[in-house]
Amino acid sequence: MARALVLGASHVDVGQLPEEGCVVLAGPEGNEFSIAPTTR
């Protein structure tokens, strides 16, 4: 997520709850995408 933010993404609040485990971001052009942690 940190890399996406450095590249110009911003947080988007779409009503997600903290326990959902994913973060919604928007790129500089406004396209929304989500990032979820991986398990190893």
C-alpha positions in Angstrom: 0.0 0.0 0.0 2.8 2.4 0.8 4.2 2.1 -2.7 0.7 2.9 -4.2 0.5 6.0 -2.1 4.0 7.1 -3.1 2.9 6.7 -6.8 0.0 9.0 -6.3 -2.9 6.9 -5.0 -5.2 8.2 -2.3 -7.5 6.6 0.3 -11.2 6.3 -0.7 -13.9 5.7 1.9 -16.6 3.4 0.4 -18.0 2.5 3.8 -15.7 -0.4 4.4 -15.3 -1.6 8.0 -11.9 -2.0 9.7 -12.4 -5.7 10.2 -12.9 -6.3 6.5 -9.2 -6.2 6.0 -8.9 -4.4 2.7 -8.1 -0.8 1.8 -9.7 1.0 -1.1 -7.5 3.4 -3.0 -7.9 5.6 -6.1 -5.1 6.1 -8.6 -4.2 9.6 -9.9 -6.8 9.1 -12.7 -9.6 8.3 -10.2 -9.7 4.6 -10.9 -10.6 2.8 -7.6 -8.9 -0.5 -6.5 -8.6 -2.5 -3.3 -5.6 -3.9 -1.6 -5.9 -6.9 0.8 -3.1 -8.4 2.9 -1.6 -11.7 1.8 -1.1 -14.6 4.2 2.1 -16.7 4.0 
